[in-house]
Amino acid sequence: MNQPHPAATGGPAIPPPPPAPAAPISSVPTSSPTSPAAPPAPAASPPASPVAAASDARTTDAELARATEVLRVISEAYSAKMVGQERLRLSLLIALIAGGHILLESVPGLAKTTAASTLADTVRAQFKRIQCTPDLLPSDITGNQIYDAATGSFRTVLGPVHANFVLLDEINRSSAKTQSAMLEAMQEHQTTIGGEVHHLPRPFLVIATQNPIEQEGTYELPEAQMDRFLLKEIVEYPSPAEEFEILSRIDSGVLDPDRHVSSAVTLADIEQLQDIASRVYVDASIRNYIVQLAYVTRNPAPYIGEESARLIKYGASPRASIAFLQASRALALLQGRTHVVPEDIRTLRHLVLRHRVLLTFEADAEGVRSEDIIDLIFAAVPTP
């Protein structure tokens, strides 16, 4: 593959491929992404953009302290009603702070709905739950115009998507036509009813769930819909200790599904969090690292070998790079930093790429997961 020289293109440098093809995935351990052979030499970072430098308003220490306090209150309220599921809490908060949407995949009964409603309750947000079924219509989500006989005119009735937190339960049970009704809402934060545009409230967070074990009567999410989710989280079973704690709380009456949490956090605080996160510093070398990773997902053969590359059907779109940028800022804020470090990108790799790096049928037949391929890609790209 011919690689354009960075000086000729003016863009970020792309890492040169390793001198020899990487081993096929079947012979490379994937449990530890740092264990594969040494990656090629780091590529030079592009010069900083003068426009970005001129408009750079860094997050201050006072803002960081305020954000830390707000996040502490949210986390304590979450833990008061949820047992365990700390990874889910972190993913939900990243999506909320970054202003994106999240797709949750798990078997039934792992408190996905409870986690979503608890987070909405914590920040005093309007929460709506939509149970997706094959007969659900787009107008059942966005709203419709109803004829009023008393006035002789049509009036608009807004659908449940017009809320701060929207839970799409078992989204893959709704038809493709109904799923497409969410595209405008998720991307443009608005709906169009009878030719009239209705803006959605801010903040706006879509939390969609899907069940991977019951495929009868389901519709696979199209790639365009998947790409609009900032993150995809796999929710796992609680540990034995956590499950014991759940039973203990139920017996004592502490874990009451109808009990609302009290919180001093408001929607204005969340908007302030989003503003603070948007000014978390991301160095040019980190941005270059993100671009390199996205490039390798689309041109994998020279970096991870032909045998592993043939398992990739499609690489990540530029939305993946944007997702890394936004989510890494949110993660840095959650960890009490005003700047992003390379480890933030590595931490987010599965959340951002598992639904964007699409594999072939051969990969499924061979038991290769997208996470395995993602780990190989991260091992091939040098960390700044």
Long-range contacts (C-beta under 8 A, 24 or more apart in sequence): 1-299, 1-301, 1-302, 6-43, 6-44, 6-46, 11-46, 11-291, 12-43, 12-45, 12-46, 12-287, 12-288, 12-291, 12-292, 13-43, 13-44, 13-45, 13-46, 13-288, 13-292, 14-43, 14-292, 14-295, 15-39, 15-40, 15-41, 15-42, 15-43, 15-292, 15-296, 15-303, 15-380, 15-381, 15-382, 16-40, 16-41, 16-43, 17-302, 17-303, 18-302, 18-303, 18-380, 21-301, 21-302, 21-305, 21-306, 22-303, 22-304, 22-305, 22-308, 22-376, 22-380, 23-305, 23-307, 24-305, 24-307, 24-308, 25-304, 25-307, 25-308, 25-311, 25-368, 25-372, 25-373, 25-376, 26-307, 26-366, 28-308, 28-376, 30-371, 30-372, 30-375, 30-376, 33-346, 33-349, 33-375, 33-378, 33-379, 34-379, 35-379, 36-376, 36-379, 36-380, 37-379, 39-379, 39-380, 39-381, 39-382, 40-380, 40-382, 41-382, 42-382, 42-383, 42-384, 43-288, 43-292, 43-382, 45-283, 45-284, 45-285, 45-288, 45-384, 46-284, 46-288, 47-284, 48-284, 49-284, 56-281, 57-279, 58-279, 58-281, 58-338, 59-276, 59-277, 59-279, 59-280, 59-281, 59-333, 59-338, 60-338, 61-338, 63-276, 64-276, 64-333, 64-336, 64-337, 64-338, 66-272, 66-276, 67-272, 67-273, 67-276, 67-277, 67-333, 68-336, 70-265, 70-269, 70-272, 70-273, 71-273, 71-333, 71-334, 73-122, 73-263, 73-264, 73-265, 74-119, 74-122, 74-123, 74-263, 74-265, 77-118, 77-121, 77-122, 77-261, 77-262, 77-263, 77-265, 78-115, 78-118, 78-119, 78-122, 78-261, 80-261, 81-114, 81-118, 81-255, 81-259, 81-261, 82-111, 82-114, 82-115, 82-118, 83-238, 83-242, 83-245, 83-246, 83-249, 83-255, 84-238, 84-239, 84-242, 84-245, 85-110, 85-111, 85-115, 85-235, 85-238, 87-233, 87-236, 88-112, 88-115, 88-233, 88-235, 89-115, 90-331, 90-334, 91-231, 91-233, 91-351, 92-116, 92-119, 92-207, 93-119, 93-330, 93-334, 94-230, 94-231, 94-327, 94-330, 94-331, 94-334, 94-348, 94-351, 95-205, 95-207, 95-230, 95-231, 95-327, 95-330, 96-203, 96-205, 96-270, 96-273, 97-270, 97-273, 97-274, 97-277, 97-329, 97-330, 97-333, 97-334, 98-230, 98-274, 98-277, 98-323, 98-326, 98-327, 98-329, 98-330, 99-203, 99-274, 99-326, 100-205, 100-229, 100-230, 100-231, 100-323, 100-326, 100-327, 101-186, 101-205, 101-206, 101-207, 101-208, 101-228, 101-229, 101-230, 102-205, 102-206, 102-207, 102-208, 102-229, 102-230, 102-231, 102-232, 102-233, 103-171, 103-208, 103-209, 103-210, 103-221, 103-226, 103-229, 103-231, 103-232, 103-233, 103-355, 104-207, 104-208, 104-209, 104-210, 104-232, 104-233, 104-235, 105-209, 105-210, 105-211, 105-212, 105-232, 105-233, 105-234, 105-235, 106-209, 106-211, 106-212, 106-234, 106-235, 106-236, 107-211, 107-212, 107-213, 107-237, 108-211, 110-235, 110-236, 110-237, 110-238, 112-207, 112-209, 112-235, 113-167, 113-169, 113-209, 114-257, 116-165, 116-167, 116-207, 117-165, 117-167, 118-261, 119-165, 120-164, 120-165, 121-260, 121-261, 121-263, 122-261, 122-263, 122-265, 123-164, 123-263, 123-265, 123-266, 123-267, 123-269, 123-270, 124-263, 124-265, 124-266, 124-267, 125-163, 125-164, 125-165, 125-203, 125-267, 125-270, 126-163, 126-164, 126-165, 126-201, 127-163, 127-164, 127-165, 127-166, 127-167, 128-160, 128-161, 128-162, 128-163, 128-165, 128-166, 128-167, 129-160, 129-166, 129-167, 129-169, 130-160, 130-161, 130-166, 130-167, 130-168, 130-169, 131-169, 131-170, 132-168, 132-169, 132-170, 132-171, 132-172, 132-173, 132-174, 132-178, 133-173, 133-174, 134-173, 134-174, 134-175, 134-217, 134-219, 136-174, 136-175, 136-178, 137-178, 138-177, 138-178, 138-180, 138-181, 140-178, 141-178, 141-181, 141-182, 141-185, 142-181, 142-185, 142-191, 142-192, 142-193, 143-191, 143-193, 143-198, 144-193, 145-193, 145-194, 154-194, 156-193, 156-194, 156-196, 156-198, 158-191, 158-193, 158-198, 159-191, 161-185, 161-191, 161-200, 162-191, 162-198, 162-200, 162-201, 163-201, 164-201, 164-202, 164-203, 164-204, 164-205, 164-267, 165-205, 165-207, 166-204, 166-205, 166-206, 166-207, 167-207, 167-208, 167-209, 168-206, 168-207, 168-208, 168-209, 169-209, 170-209, 170-210, 170-211, 170-218, 171-208, 171-209, 171-210, 171-221, 172-210, 172-211, 172-218, 172-219, 172-220, 172-221, 173-217, 173-218, 173-219, 174-219, 175-219, 176-219, 176-222, 179-219, 179-221, 179-222, 179-225, 180-222, 180-225, 182-206, 182-225, 183-224, 183-225, 183-228, 186-228, 186-229, 187-228, 202-267, 202-271, 203-267, 203-270, 203-271, 203-274, 223-314, 223-358, 226-355, 226-356, 227-317, 227-319, 227-355, 227-356, 228-319, 229-355, 230-323, 230-326, 230-327, 230-352, 231-323, 231-327, 231-348, 231-351, 231-352, 232-351, 232-354, 232-355, 233-351, 234-354, 273-333, 276-333, 277-329, 277-330, 277-333, 278-329, 280-329, 280-332, 280-333, 280-337, 280-338, 280-339, 280-340, 281-338, 281-339, 281-340, 282-325, 282-328, 282-329, 282-339, 282-340, 283-339, 283-340, 283-384, 285-384, 286-328, 286-340, 286-341, 286-342, 286-345, 286-384, 287-325, 288-384, 289-342, 289-345, 289-381, 289-383, 289-384, 290-321, 290-324, 290-325, 290-345, 291-321, 292-381, 293-324, 293-345, 293-349, 293-377, 293-378, 293-381, 294-318, 294-320, 294-321, 296-377, 296-380, 296-381, 297-353, 297-356, 297-357, 297-377, 300-373, 300-377, 303-377, 303-380, 303-381, 304-373, 304-376, 304-377, 304-380, 308-373, 308-376, 310-360, 310-362, 311-359, 311-360, 311-362, 311-363, 311-366, 311-368, 311-373, 312-357, 312-358, 312-359, 312-360, 312-363, 312-373, 313-358, 313-359, 313-360, 314-357, 314-358, 315-356, 315-357, 316-353, 316-356, 316-357, 317-356, 319-356, 320-352, 320-353, 320-356, 323-352, 324-348, 324-352, 327-351, 327-352, 342-383, 342-384, 346-378, 346-383, 349-374, 349-375, 349-378, 350-374
